[in-house]
Amino acid sequence: MDNIMFLIVAGIIGLGIGFAIAKVLERNRASQLIGNAKKTSESIIRDAKSEGESIKKDKILQAKEKFIELKSEHEKVIFSRDKKMAEAEKRTRDKESQVSNELAKNKKLNASLEEKIKNYNHRNEYLEKKKNEINKLHKSQVQQLEVISGLSADEAKGQLIESLKEQAKADSMTLVQTAIEEAKLTAQQEAKKVIINTIQRIGTEEAVENCVSVFNIESDDVKGRIIGREGRNIRAIEAATGVEIIVDDTPEAIILSCFDSVRREVARLSLHKLVTDGRIHPARIEEVVKKTRKQIEEEIIEVGKRTVIDLGIHGLHPELIKMVGRMKYRSSYGQNLLQHSREVAKLCGVMAAELGLNPKLAKRAGLLHDIGKVPETETEVPHAILGMQWAEKYGEKAEVCNAIGAHHDEVEMTSLISPIIQVCDAISGARPGARRQVLDSYIQRLKDLEEIAFGFSGVKKAYAIQAGRELRVIVESEKVNDERAASLSFEISQKIQTDMTYPGQVKITVIRETRAVNIAK
């Protein structure tokens, strides 16, 4: 028990001694740490002071450099401003000197102007006095002339005006005739040159078409099969195609007669298919005619497409292409309408190029100028107006529409292409063998020309010559003088243009002669 107490006391004493030693050691360590911290802080403060001094010196140097830089820039700005001010002052001084010179000149001009105004007023007063004196002298002279001549001033003036009128009329007719002759010398030469060049470059042979087609057969036995029992086959063919079939004694041939070329072609192709196939009866005839008509319609479209491609025309409406194809089966005065239109298109393109116009537009108008002749239904509208309406409907340009409508003077021409279409249409139709005219209408046209000439006073005789392209008029020399002959030629030409329709042009020649006849015995 005593040992335990001893150990406990010894432990407590040991703990107290250890605690005291720990305190002493801790105090020593704290003092050591404080000393080290003081040394570190003093070192940091010294470093900071040295670094601050160096930064301070750098900033002072930078500030001095910036100050010097700003000072130099400021001096430059001040120098530039001073220089500009000096230049402005110099310009101001120059302006002031210029203004002073101008003022001096204006003073001199004002003085000169005032002097001229004074002279003008003085002269004006002098002229007024002279004018009054002249008027008085004129009146006195007029009065003396009236007394001497026995006429008043108004009567004398009227006589003078009448005499001047007659003289002026005669002079004007002479001038007009001279101007017309000069224009003919130049205009006809140029026009002939353009037309001849165009015609020489476009040479086309023409053959007159008729209104019948001949269908050749191998033997006369086929005729009986085509006629059929009691003529039922031939009646079925005529009813289906609208073509009259003439079967006569002509060996190995059947004649198809119809004014519509499309129907004749349908009938010809249908007969060819029927004869080749060998089956000829009314039901088969209707079937073949229907198929052939569809084939012809497709061929019409193909012909139209091929035509516009050959002529280099683009963007044409499909309906217009179809109308162009239908022209293959139409004729005008016996001339194939498609061939005529192709020729007119080529002529128009060449002539437009010669005149410096648009050849593509001229070709387009030339090809379409007669589309009004191929309507599928009957109409009383003139073909030129109908063609113009179709062209407007399908989006053609205004120049093309006007050229179509004006090529027979149905409407007024508004573009330079229109007269070209008219001229080329006349050239194509006037080719030898291109067209045929009915003899009665031809003779009637000659009579109408002569009757128009006889409708003017002073006309003694009139002859239509050169197939109606020239009218020679013989006048009475006692009733018609030279000036009246020139005006009569012009008046007859205007009357013919107004009252008649004719291809090409008509030349009017007025002949006036005086004959003195004596007989020697």
C-alpha positions as CSV (number, residue, x, y, z in Angstrom):
1,M,0.0,0.0,0.0
2,D,2.8,2.3,0.8
3,N,4.5,1.4,-2.4
4,I,1.4,2.4,-4.4
5,M,1.1,5.7,-2.8
6,F,4.8,6.3,-3.4
7,L,4.4,5.6,-7.0
8,I,1.4,7.9,-7.3
9,V,3.2,10.7,-5.6
10,A,6.3,10.1,-7.8
11,G,4.1,10.2,-10.9
12,I,2.5,13.4,-9.9
13,I,5.8,15.0,-9.2
14,G,7.1,13.7,-12.6
15,L,4.2,15.2,-14.4
16,G,4.7,18.6,-12.8
17,I,8.4,18.6,-13.6
18,G,7.6,17.6,-17.3
19,F,5.0,20.3,-17.6
20,A,7.4,22.9,-16.3
21,I,10.1,21.7,-18.7
22,A,7.5,21.8,-21.6
23,K,6.5,25.3,-20.8
24,V,10.1,26.5,-20.7
25,L,10.8,24.8,-24.1
26,E,7.6,26.3,-25.6
27,R,8.6,29.7,-24.5
28,N,12.0,29.4,-26.0
29,R,10.5,28.2,-29.3
30,A,8.0,31.1,-29.4
31,S,10.7,33.6,-28.7
32,Q,12.8,32.0,-31.5
33,L,9.9,32.1,-33.9
34,I,9.2,35.7,-33.1
35,G,12.8,36.6,-33.8
36,N,12.8,34.7,-37.1
37,A,9.5,36.5,-38.1
38,K,11.0,39.8,-37.2
39,K,14.1,39.1,-39.3
40,T,11.8,37.9,-42.3
41,S,9.6,41.0,-42.0
42,E,12.6,43.3,-41.9
43,S,14.0,41.5,-45.0
44,I,10.6,41.8,-46.8
45,I,10.4,45.5,-45.9
46,R,13.9,46.2,-47.2
47,D,13.1,44.3,-50.5
48,A,9.8,46.2,-50.9
49,K,11.4,49.5,-50.3
50,S,14.1,48.8,-52.9
51,E,11.5,47.5,-55.4
52,G,9.3,50.5,-54.8
53,E,12.3,52.8,-55.4
54,S,13.0,51.1,-58.7
55,I,9.3,51.2,-59.8
56,K,9.2,54.8,-58.8
57,K,12.2,55.6,-60.9
58,D,10.7,53.7,-63.9
59,K,7.4,55.5,-63.6
60,I,9.1,58.8,-63.4
61,L,11.1,58.0,-66.6
62,Q,8.0,56.8,-68.4
63,A,6.1,59.9,-67.4
64,K,9.0,62.1,-68.6
65,E,9.1,60.2,-72.0
66,K,5.3,60.5,-72.4
67,F,5.4,64.2,-71.5
68,I,8.1,64.7,-74.1
69,E,6.1,62.8,-76.7
70,L,2.9,64.7,-76.0
71,K,4.8,67.9,-76.1
72,S,6.2,67.1,-79.6
73,E,2.8,66.1,-80.9
74,H,1.3,69.3,-79.5
75,E,4.0,71.3,-81.1
76,K,3.3,69.6,-84.4
77,V,-0.5,70.3,-84.1
78,I,0.2,73.9,-83.3
79,F,2.6,74.2,-86.2
80,S,0.1,72.7,-88.6
81,R,-2.7,74.9,-87.3
82,D,-0.4,78.0,-87.7
83,K,0.4,76.9,-91.2
84,K,-3.3,76.5,-92.1
85,M,-4.1,79.8,-90.6
86,A,-1.3,81.4,-92.6
87,E,-2.6,79.8,-95.8
88,A,-6.2,80.9,-95.0
89,E,-5.0,84.4,-94.4
90,K,-3.1,84.4,-97.7
91,R,-6.3,83.1,-99.5
92,T,-8.3,85.8,-97.8
93,R,-5.9,88.5,-98.9
94,D,-6.0,87.1,-102.5
95,K,-9.8,87.1,-102.4
96,E,-9.8,90.6,-101.1
97,S,-7.5,91.8,-103.9
98,Q,-9.6,89.9,-106.5
99,V,-12.8,91.4,-105.2
100,S,-11.2,94.8,-105.3
101,N,-10.3,94.2,-109.0
102,E,-13.8,93.0,-109.8
103,L,-15.3,96.0,-108.1
104,A,-13.1,98.3,-110.2
105,K,-14.1,96.5,-113.4
106,N,-17.8,96.6,-112.5
107,K,-17.5,100.3,-111.9
108,K,-16.0,100.8,-115.3
109,L,-18.7,98.5,-116.9
110,N,-21.5,100.4,-115.2
111,A,-20.1,103.7,-116.4
112,S,-19.8,102.2,-120.0
113,L,-23.4,100.7,-119.7
114,E,-24.8,104.0,-118.6
115,E,-23.1,105.7,-121.5
116,K,-24.6,103.1,-124.0
117,I,-28.1,103.5,-122.5
118,K,-27.9,107.2,-123.0
119,N,-26.8,106.7,-126.6
120,Y,-29.6,104.1,-127.2
121,N,-32.2,106.4,-125.8
122,H,-31.0,109.2,-128.0
123,R,-31.0,106.9,-131.1
124,N,-34.4,105.6,-130.2
125,E,-35.8,109.1,-130.0
126,Y,-34.2,109.8,-133.4
127,L,-35.7,106.6,-135.0
128,E,-39.1,107.4,-133.7
129,K,-39.0,110.8,-135.3
130,K,-37.8,109.2,-138.6
131,K,-40.5,106.5,-138.3
132,N,-43.2,109.1,-138.0
133,E,-41.9,111.0,-140.9
134,I,-41.7,107.9,-143.1
135,N,-45.3,106.9,-142.1
136,K,-46.5,110.3,-143.2
137,L,-44.6,110.1,-146.5
138,H,-46.0,106.5,-147.0
139,K,-49.5,107.6,-146.5
140,S,-49.1,110.5,-148.9
141,Q,-47.5,108.3,-151.5
142,V,-50.3,105.7,-151.1
143,Q,-52.9,108.4,-151.6
144,Q,-51.2,109.7,-154.7
145,L,-50.9,106.1,-156.1
146,E,-54.7,105.5,-155.4
147,V,-55.5,108.7,-157.3
148,I,-53.2,107.8,-160.2
149,S,-54.3,104.1,-160.5
150,G,-57.9,104.6,-159.6
151,L,-57.7,101.6,-157.1
152,S,-57.8,101.6,-153.4
153,A,-55.0,100.1,-151.4
154,D,-57.1,97.0,-150.4
155,E,-58.0,96.4,-154.0
156,A,-54.4,96.7,-155.2
157,K,-53.4,94.3,-152.4
158,G,-56.0,91.8,-153.4
159,Q,-54.8,91.8,-157.0
160,L,-51.2,91.4,-155.9
161,I,-52.2,88.5,-153.6
162,E,-54.0,86.7,-156.4
163,S,-51.1,87.1,-158.8
164,L,-48.7,85.9,-156.1
165,K,-51.0,82.9,-155.4
166,E,-50.9,81.7,-159.0
167,Q,-47.2,82.2,-159.2
168,A,-46.6,80.5,-155.8
169,K,-48.9,77.5,-156.9
170,A,-46.9,77.1,-160.1
171,D,-43.6,77.4,-158.3
172,S,-44.7,74.9,-155.6
173,M,-45.8,72.4,-158.2
174,T,-42.4,72.8,-159.9
175,L,-40.6,72.3,-156.6
176,V,-42.8,69.3,-155.7
177,Q,-42.1,67.7,-159.1
178,T,-38.4,68.4,-158.7
179,A,-38.3,67.0,-155.2
180,I,-40.2,63.9,-156.3
181,E,-37.8,63.3,-159.2
182,E,-34.8,63.8,-157.0
183,A,-36.3,61.4,-154.4
184,K,-37.0,58.9,-157.1
185,L,-33.4,59.0,-158.4
186,T,-32.0,58.3,-154.9
187,A,-34.8,56.2,-153.3
188,Q,-35.5,54.0,-156.3
189,Q,-31.8,53.2,-156.7
190,E,-31.4,52.2,-153.0
191,A,-34.7,50.3,-152.9
192,K,-33.9,48.5,-156.2
193,K,-30.5,47.6,-154.8
194,V,-31.9,46.1,-151.6
195,I,-34.7,44.3,-153.4
196,I,-32.4,42.9,-156.1
197,N,-29.8,41.7,-153.6
198,T,-32.6,40.0,-151.6
199,I,-34.2,38.3,-154.6
200,Q,-30.8,37.2,-156.0
201,R,-29.9,35.6,-152.7
202,I,-33.3,33.8,-152.4
203,G,-34.1,31.9,-155.6
204,T,-37.2,29.6,-155.4
205,E,-38.9,27.6,-158.2
206,E,-42.7,27.7,-158.0
207,A,-45.3,25.4,-159.5
208,V,-49.0,26.1,-159.4
209,E,-51.1,23.7,-157.4
210,N,-54.6,22.6,-158.4
211,C,-57.6,21.3,-156.6
212,V,-57.4,17.7,-157.8
213,S,-55.2,14.7,-157.0
214,V,-54.6,11.6,-159.0
215,F,-54.5,8.2,-157.2
216,N,-52.7,5.6,-159.3
217,I,-53.8,2.0,-159.1
218,E,-52.2,-1.2,-160.4
219,S,-55.1,-2.4,-162.4
220,D,-58.7,-1.6,-163.3
221,D,-59.9,-4.5,-161.1
222,V,-59.1,-2.3,-158.1
223,K,-61.6,0.3,-159.3
224,G,-64.4,-2.2,-158.8
225,R,-63.3,-3.0,-155.3
226,I,-63.1,0.7,-154.5
227,I,-66.6,1.4,-155.9
228,G,-68.0,-1.6,-154.0
229,R,-71.4,-3.3,-154.4
230,E,-73.9,-0.6,-155.7
231,G,-71.3,2.0,-155.0
232,R,-71.4,1.7,-151.2
233,N,-67.6,1.8,-150.7
234,I,-67.1,4.9,-152.8
235,R,-70.0,6.7,-151.0
236,A,-68.5,5.7,-147.6
237,I,-65.1,7.1,-148.7
238,E,-66.7,10.4,-149.9
239,A,-68.8,10.7,-146.7
240,A,-65.8,10.0,-144.4
241,T,-63.3,12.3,-146.2
242,G,-65.5,15.0,-147.8
243,V,-63.8,14.5,-151.1
244,E,-65.4,13.8,-154.4
245,I,-64.0,10.6,-156.1
246,I,-64.2,10.5,-159.9
247,V,-63.9,7.1,-161.4
248,D,-63.9,7.4,-165.2
249,D,-62.3,5.6,-168.2
250,T,-58.8,6.9,-167.3
251,P,-56.7,3.7,-167.1
252,E,-55.1,2.9,-163.8
253,A,-56.1,6.2,-162.2
254,I,-58.8,7.6,-159.9
255,I,-59.2,11.4,-159.5
256,L,-59.8,13.0,-156.1
257,S,-61.4,16.4,-156.3
258,C,-61.7,18.9,-153.3
259,F,-60.7,22.5,-152.6
260,D,-59.4,21.5,-149.2
261,S,-55.9,20.0,-149.6
262,V,-56.0,18.4,-146.2
263,R,-59.1,16.4,-147.1
264,R,-57.5,15.4,-150.4
265,E,-54.4,14.2,-148.7
266,V,-56.5,12.2,-146.1
267,A,-58.4,10.6,-148.9
268,R,-55.3,9.7,-150.9
269,L,-53.5,8.1,-148.0
270,S,-56.7,6.3,-146.9
271,L,-57.1,4.8,-150.4
272,H,-53.5,3.8,-150.4
273,K,-53.9,2.0,-147.1
274,L,-57.1,0.3,-148.1
275,V,-55.8,-0.9,-151.5
276,T,-52.6,-2.1,-149.9
277,D,-54.5,-3.9,-147.1
278,G,-57.1,-5.3,-149.5
279,R,-60.0,-5.1,-147.0
280,I,-62.4,-2.5,-148.4
281,H,-65.8,-2.1,-146.7
282,P,-67.6,0.8,-145.0
283,A,-66.5,-0.1,-141.4
284,R,-62.9,-0.5,-142.5
285,I,-63.1,2.7,-144.5
286,E,-64.2,4.7,-141.4
287,E,-61.5,3.2,-139.3
288,V,-58.7,3.9,-141.8
289,V,-59.9,7.4,-142.5
290,K,-60.0,8.2,-138.7
291,K,-56.4,6.9,-138.3
292,T,-55.2,8.7,-141.4
293,R,-56.7,12.0,-140.2
294,K,-54.9,11.6,-136.8
295,Q,-51.7,10.8,-138.7
296,I,-52.1,14.0,-140.8
297,E,-52.6,16.1,-137.7
298,E,-49.4,14.7,-136.2
299,E,-47.7,15.3,-139.5
300,I,-49.0,18.9,-139.5
301,I,-47.4,19.6,-136.1
302,E,-44.1,17.9,-137.3
303,V,-44.0,20.1,-140.4
304,G,-44.6,23.2,-138.3
305,K,-41.8,22.3,-135.9
306,R,-39.4,21.5,-138.8
307,T,-40.2,24.7,-140.5
308,V,-39.6,26.9,-137.5
309,I,-36.3,25.0,-136.8
310,D,-35.2,25.5,-140.4
311,L,-35.8,29.2,-140.2
312,G,-34.2,29.6,-136.8
313,I,-37.4,30.9,-135.1
314,H,-37.6,30.1,-131.4
315,G,-40.3,30.4,-128.7
316,L,-43.3,30.0,-131.0
317,H,-46.5,29.0,-129.3
318,P,-47.6,25.4,-130.1
319,E,-50.9,26.6,-131.6
320,L,-49.0,28.9,-134.0
321,I,-46.7,26.0,-134.9
322,K,-49.8,23.9,-135.7
323,M,-51.1,26.7,-138.0
324,V,-47.7,26.9,-139.8
325,G,-48.0,23.1,-140.4
326,R,-51.5,23.5,-141.8
327,M,-50.2,25.9,-144.4
328,K,-48.6,23.0,-146.2
329,Y,-52.1,21.9,-147.2
330,R,-53.4,25.4,-148.2
331,S,-52.8,27.4,-151.4
332,S,-53.2,31.0,-152.4
333,Y,-54.0,31.7,-156.1
334,G,-52.6,28.2,-156.7
335,Q,-49.3,28.9,-154.7
336,N,-48.5,26.6,-151.8
337,L,-49.0,28.7,-148.7
338,L,-46.2,27.2,-146.6
339,Q,-43.7,27.6,-149.4
340,H,-44.9,31.1,-149.9
341,S,-44.6,31.9,-146.2
342,R,-41.1,30.3,-146.0
343,E,-40.0,32.3,-149.0
344,V,-41.4,35.6,-147.5
345,A,-39.6,34.8,-144.2
346,K,-36.3,34.3,-145.9
347,L,-36.8,37.5,-148.1
348,C,-37.7,39.5,-145.0
349,G,-34.7,38.3,-143.0
350,V,-32.3,39.2,-145.8
351,M,-34.0,42.6,-146.5
352,A,-34.1,43.5,-142.8
353,A,-30.4,42.6,-142.5
354,E,-29.6,44.8,-145.5
355,L,-31.5,47.7,-143.9
356,G,-29.9,47.2,-140.4
357,L,-33.1,46.0,-138.7
358,N,-33.7,42.8,-136.6
359,P,-33.7,39.9,-139.1
360,K,-35.1,37.3,-136.6
361,L,-38.1,39.5,-135.9
362,A,-38.6,40.0,-139.6
363,K,-38.4,36.3,-140.3
364,R,-41.0,35.6,-137.6
365,A,-43.4,38.1,-139.0
366,G,-42.8,36.9,-142.6
367,L,-43.6,33.3,-141.6
368,L,-46.8,34.2,-139.7
369,H,-48.1,36.9,-142.1
370,D,-50.7,34.5,-143.8
371,I,-51.7,32.3,-140.8
372,G,-55.2,33.9,-141.1
373,K,-55.7,31.9,-144.2
374,V,-55.8,28.6,-142.3
375,P,-58.8,28.8,-140.0
376,E,-60.5,25.5,-139.1
377,T,-63.9,27.2,-139.3
378,E,-65.4,29.7,-141.7
379,T,-65.1,33.3,-140.8
380,E,-65.8,36.7,-142.5
381,V,-62.9,38.5,-140.8
382,P,-60.1,39.4,-143.3
383,H,-57.2,37.0,-143.1
384,A,-54.7,39.8,-142.1
385,I,-56.9,40.9,-139.2
386,L,-57.5,37.3,-138.1
387,G,-53.8,36.5,-138.2
388,M,-53.0,39.6,-136.2
389,Q,-55.7,38.6,-133.6
390,W,-54.2,35.1,-133.3
391,A,-50.7,36.5,-133.0
392,E,-51.8,38.8,-130.2
393,K,-53.7,36.0,-128.5
394,Y,-50.6,33.8,-128.4
395,G,-48.2,36.4,-127.1
396,E,-46.3,37.7,-130.2
397,K,-44.6,41.1,-130.0
398,A,-46.4,44.3,-131.1
399,E,-44.1,44.7,-134.2
400,V,-45.0,41.2,-135.4
401,C,-48.7,41.6,-134.9
402,N,-48.7,45.0,-136.7
403,A,-46.8,43.6,-139.6
404,I,-49.3,40.7,-140.0
405,G,-52.3,43.0,-139.8
406,A,-50.8,45.7,-142.1
407,H,-49.4,43.7,-144.9
408,H,-52.6,44.3,-146.9
409,D,-53.2,47.8,-145.4
410,E,-56.0,46.6,-143.2
411,V,-54.4,48.5,-140.3
412,E,-51.9,51.4,-140.1
413,M,-48.2,50.5,-140.2
414,T,-46.4,51.4,-136.9
415,S,-43.0,49.7,-137.4
416,L,-40.4,49.5,-140.1
417,I,-40.9,45.7,-140.3
418,S,-44.4,46.1,-141.6
419,P,-43.6,47.6,-145.1
420,I,-40.8,45.0,-145.4
421,I,-43.4,42.2,-144.9
422,Q,-45.7,43.9,-147.5
423,V,-42.9,44.2,-150.1
424,C,-41.6,40.6,-149.6
425,D,-45.2,39.3,-149.9
426,A,-45.6,41.1,-153.2
427,I,-42.2,39.8,-154.4
428,S,-43.0,36.2,-153.6
429,G,-46.5,36.4,-155.2
430,A,-45.2,38.1,-158.3
431,R,-42.6,35.4,-159.3
432,P,-43.3,33.9,-162.7
433,G,-45.5,30.9,-162.3
434,A,-46.0,31.4,-158.6
435,R,-49.7,32.4,-158.8
436,R,-52.5,32.3,-161.3
437,Q,-55.3,34.9,-161.7
438,V,-58.7,34.4,-163.1
439,L,-58.9,36.1,-166.5
440,D,-62.1,37.9,-165.8
441,S,-60.8,39.6,-162.6
442,Y,-57.6,40.5,-164.5
443,I,-59.5,42.2,-167.3
444,Q,-61.8,43.9,-164.8
445,R,-58.8,45.4,-163.0
446,L,-57.5,46.9,-166.2
447,K,-60.9,48.4,-166.9
448,D,-61.1,49.8,-163.4
449,L,-57.7,51.5,-163.9
450,E,-58.8,53.1,-167.1
451,E,-62.1,54.2,-165.6
452,I,-60.4,55.9,-162.7
453,A,-58.3,57.9,-165.2
454,F,-61.4,59.0,-167.2
455,G,-63.0,60.3,-164.1
456,F,-60.6,63.3,-164.1
457,S,-61.3,66.3,-166.4
458,G,-59.1,66.9,-169.4
459,V,-58.3,63.2,-169.9
460,K,-58.5,62.2,-173.5
461,K,-57.4,58.6,-173.6
462,A,-56.2,56.1,-171.0
463,Y,-54.4,52.8,-171.5
464,A,-53.5,50.1,-168.8
465,I,-50.4,48.3,-170.0
466,Q,-47.8,45.9,-168.6
467,A,-50.4,43.6,-167.0
468,G,-51.9,46.6,-165.2
469,R,-48.6,47.8,-163.6
470,E,-48.6,51.0,-165.7
471,L,-51.3,53.4,-166.6
472,R,-50.7,55.9,-169.5
473,V,-53.0,58.9,-169.6
474,I,-53.2,61.2,-172.6
475,V,-54.6,64.6,-171.8
476,E,-55.9,67.5,-173.9
477,S,-53.2,70.1,-174.2
478,E,-55.7,73.0,-174.4
479,K,-57.3,72.1,-171.0
480,V,-54.3,70.8,-169.1
481,N,-51.0,72.7,-168.8
482,D,-47.6,71.2,-167.7
483,E,-48.1,72.0,-164.0
484,R,-51.6,70.5,-164.0
485,A,-50.3,67.4,-165.7
486,A,-47.9,66.8,-162.8
487,S,-50.6,67.3,-160.2
488,L,-53.0,65.1,-162.2
489,S,-50.5,62.2,-162.2
490,F,-50.3,62.5,-158.4
491,E,-54.1,62.7,-157.9
492,I,-54.7,59.6,-160.1
493,S,-52.1,57.7,-158.1
494,Q,-53.8,58.6,-154.8
495,K,-57.3,57.6,-156.2
496,I,-55.9,54.2,-157.3
497,Q,-54.4,53.6,-153.9
498,T,-57.7,54.5,-152.2
499,D,-60.2,52.6,-154.4
500,M,-58.3,49.6,-155.7
501,T,-56.6,46.5,-154.5
502,Y,-53.7,45.2,-156.6
503,P,-50.3,43.4,-156.2
504,G,-47.1,45.4,-156.5
505,Q,-47.3,49.0,-157.7
506,V,-48.9,50.9,-160.6
507,K,-46.9,53.6,-162.5
508,I,-49.0,56.5,-163.8
509,T,-47.7,58.4,-166.8
510,V,-49.5,61.6,-168.0
511,I,-48.7,62.6,-171.6
512,R,-49.4,66.1,-172.9
513,E,-48.5,67.1,-176.4
514,T,-49.2,69.9,-178.8
515,R,-49.3,69.1,-182.5
516,A,-49.1,71.5,-185.4
517,V,-50.2,69.9,-188.7
518,N,-50.0,71.4,-192.2
519,I,-50.3,69.8,-195.6
520,A,-48.1,70.8,-198.5
521,K,-49.8,70.5,-201.9
